[in-house]
């Protein structure tokens, strides 16, 4: 427990400093996290007898980050498609067609890389950076934490026993309640730092849907780990596992929260 608290606090300090210091450290932190998360997912897929090509993920991160930094976000999707075409071309020309490996590689480009690259876009160009970041992180974390306590105290009905035997519907509902309530905390943090650009009702709605998406994100990550027969994606953070083990909920919450704000605010 001591090790878990120490390394958890250290990682939190590093993340906060990188995010607050400047937009450049923020982007560098997010891109580094994206590459590590992709590597962790590739390791998990390898244990499922899937071989993932590394170059598409690296190319996607570097090219898309460069395009976003120079304000050419409209080219990001074509770049994704061109890399996909090149991947199919490699499979055809090498004479070793393995469609499962190809789609595993594409899967990593879609998840976990794409949500983090979306966060890079928001961090660089969008006034919604602080609200989206806070609403993607806090509700997901609190929902996951209180779902654990709610499941232990009240849990009777299994949620998805084929993926995570300990998760229950009672735990999920408890987590969603506290995840939604965290929207009040997000709102007052924004007020305190003079970033109150989002009305309270929108923050609460985004918190609820972020908590829902985060619950699915946690189960999605658990399903891969269960298939691979591993407890954690890596041992990068002692006592906590890997990057993916810490951000699996937030990865699903980021696009949901951003869409809510972009459409209604």
N, C-alpha and C positions, 0 to 999 in steps of 0.2 A: 504493500500500500504506500509506504514512504517513497519508494522509487517511482511509483505511478504519479504521486502528487508532485514530486520534484521535477520530473521530466515533462509532465503536463504543464506545469507553471512556466518552465523554461521555453517550451514550444509556444505557449500563449504569448509570452513577452516578445519572442522573435517575430511572431506573426503580426502582433499589434504594431511594433516598431516599423516593420517593413511596410505595412499598410498605411500608417499615418505619416511616415517621414516625408515621402514625396510620391508623385505619380509613377516615377521611374522605378523606385524600389517596390512599389505596389505591383507593377506589371512584372518585374523580374521575379518576385515571390510567386505570383500566380502561374507564370510560365514554368518555373522550376517545379512547382507542385503538380502541374499538369503532366510534365514529363515523368516525374516519379510515379504518379498514379498510373500512367500508361504502362510503365515498366512493371509495376506490381500486378496489374491485371494480366499482362503477358505471362508472368510467372504462374499465376493461377491457372490460366488457360493451358499452359504447358503440362500441368498436372492432370488436365483433362484430355491429354493426348492431342492438343492443338498447337501447331507451330505458328507463331505470329511474326510477321515481318516487322522489323523495327523502323526501317527508313520512312514508311508513310506517316507514322505518328510524329517523328522528328521533323519531317518536312512540313507537315500540317501546322505544327506549333510555331516553327520559325517563320514560315512564309506568311501565315495568317497574322501573327503578331506584328511582323514588319508592315503588312498592309494596313492593319488597324492603326499603327503608330503614324502613318503618313496620310491617314484619312481616307483610305480606299476600302472601306468595309464592304462595298458592293461587289468586290472581287473575291471575297472569302468563299462564297458558295461555289463559284466556278473553279477555284483552286481545289476545293474538296473533290469536285467531280473529276478534274483532270488527274488528281492523284489516284482516284478510284479507277479511272481508265488505264493508267499506267500499271496499276496493280493487276488488273485483268490481263493486260498485255504481257506482263512478266510471267503470269501463270501459263499463258498460251505459248509464248516463245520458248520457255524453258522445257516444255514438254512434260511438265510434272503437274498436271491439273489436280488441285485438291480444293474443292469448293468450300469445304468446312474451314480450312485454314484461311482462305481468302475472306470469308465472312467473319471469322474471328478477328482478323486484322481490321476490317471495316467496323466491326463492333466496338473496338477500342477507340477508333477515331470518333465514333458517335458518343460513346460512354466509356471512359470518363472524360475524354479530352474536350468535347464540344461545350459542355456546361461551363468549364473553367475558361475556355476561350471567349464565351459569351460574357463572363465576368470581366475579362480583359477589355472587351469592347465597352462595357458599361463604365469601367474605371477610367477609360481614356476619354470618352466622348459624351457621356450622358450625365445629366444633373441628378439622375436617380441613383447614383453610385452608393451613397451612404444608406438610404432607405432599403435598397435591394439587398445589400450586403448584410445589414443588421437583421432584416426580416427573413433572410435565407438561413442565417446562422442561429440566432437565438431561439426562435420557435422550434426548429428542428432539434436543437440540443435539449431544450426543456421537455419537449414532447417525448423524446427518447428516454430521458432520465426518469420522468414521472410515469411513463408507461411501465418501466421496470418495477417501480415501487407499487404502482396500482395493480400490476399483475401478481406481485407477491402477496399483497394484502387481500385482493378481491377476486383474483383470477380463477375462473371455473371453466370458461368456454375457450377452447383452443382457436387461435386465429389462423395459423397456417402451419400445422404440425409437420407437414412434409418438408418445410423449409427451416422453421425455427420452433421446436417443440415447446419452448417455454413462453412464447408470446401468446397473449390472450386478448379477447375482445374487450374485456374489462380494462386491461392495461392500456389498450389502444385508446379507448374513450377517455381514460384519465389523462393520458398524454396529450390528446387533442385539446382537452379543456385547458390545461396549463400552457400548452403551446399557443393557444389563442389568446389567453390572458397576457402572455409575454408581449403582445402587441402594444399594450399600455406602456410597458417599459421601453420599447423601441421608440414610441411616440415621444416620451419625455426625454429620452436621450437626444433625439433630434432637436427638441425644443431647447435643451440645455446648451447645445452647440450651435444654436441659431441656424439649424438646417430644417426647420419645420415647414417643409414644402409640401407635405402630404397631410391631408385631413385625417383625423383620428379614425373615422369609419373605414377609410381605405386601408389604413395600417392594420386594423383588427381583421378585416376580410383577408388581407394578404397573409397575416399571421396564421389564420385558420387553414388556408389552402397550402401554405408552406409546411405546416405541421402534417397535413394529410400527405402531401407529396414526399415529405421527409420519411414518413412511416413506410411508404412504398419503396423509397430509396434504400432504406435499411434492409428491407426484405429482399430487394433485388441483389444487393451486395452479399447478403447471407446465402442466397441461392447459389451464387457462383462459388463461394467458399465451401458450401456443403458438397457441391458437385466435385470440387477439387480435393476435398478431404483435408482442408486446412482450417486452423482456428483464426489466424490473422493473415492479412495480405503480405506483410513483411514484419521485420523486427526493427524497423527504422527508429521508432520511438519506444524505448523500453517501457513495458507496462501498458502500452496503448496499442501496439501493433504498427501498422503502416499509415501512410497518408490516407489511403482509401478507407481504412477503418475509422478514421476521424471525420471524414467529409462525405461519407456515402449518403447521408440524409440530405445534406446541403446541396449536393449535386442535382437532385431532383427538384429541390425547392427553388433554386436560382431561376430557371426559365419560367416557372409558374408565377413566382412573385413579380418578375420583370413584366410579364404579359399583363398581369392585373394592373400594375401601376401605369404601364404604357397605354392601356385601353381606357382606363377610367379616371386618370388624374391629368 
